[in-house]
């Protein structure tokens, strides 16, 4: 089961856009830490020596006496892995409508073949039907209801007690084929190709920032099943002072 990591960090890629939870924007990305949002940048224009003016020694910071500081740098440490992805539902593989019109028994009408259903896949109908397959030239009932899951690769037919249309949808079970490298590449591209707005619910700050440095992952562990992960850190320069979330 995926860890509860949502609602902590949010991203948007334009000033008037809507913040989106990172876990929704990039399924399988978990931001572990975002340091520097509460830091102060290096002071600028502060002189170490004393200036003598009118017999008074004083430190010069800026023309109006305020210390000018450069914008802070922040570091986003993150991990990408299947264990951080949301639970996946079955995948829709096909849908359509069948018209049952061929009489094969008293008051029973059979459709043309609805679909080839691979093993483990499911067909769901909008009304109760009888599912059939043909075996050695004979019709074999697979059961009656609104869904059927194939025990083996099967060509599915459906029957009704009267002629009519039946809508159907086929589903394939979610396969654990999470692409850590693909998700990692998408997240890094998003964070480094343009300036972004980042909101941290931990610190209660939001910031407009841009990546200035080159980027390389810290750790890569691929082809290890559920234990596959990529760990990385992106260093960002704030373009404005971090603002309190209002």
Beta strands, then each sheet from edge to edge (+ up, - down):
strand 1: 9-12
strand 2: 20-21
strand 3: 29-35
strand 4: 43-44
strand 5: 51-53
strand 6: 56-58
strand 7: 68-69
strand 8: 73-81
strand 9: 91-100
strand 10: 102-105
strand 11: 108-110
strand 12: 115-117
strand 13: 122-135
strand 14: 138-149
strand 15: 154-160
strand 16: 164-172
strand 17: 196-200
strand 18: 205-211
strand 19: 219-221
strand 20: 229-238
strand 21: 243-244
sheet 1: 2+ 1- 17+ 18- 20+ 8- 3+
sheet 2: 2+ 1- 17+ 18- 21+
sheet 3: 2+ 1- 17+ 18- 20+ 19-
sheet 4: 4+ 7-
sheet 5: 5+ 6-
sheet 6: 9+ 16- 13+ 14-
sheet 7: 9+ 16- 13+ 15- 11+ 10-
sheet 8: 9+ 16- 13+ 15- 12+
end
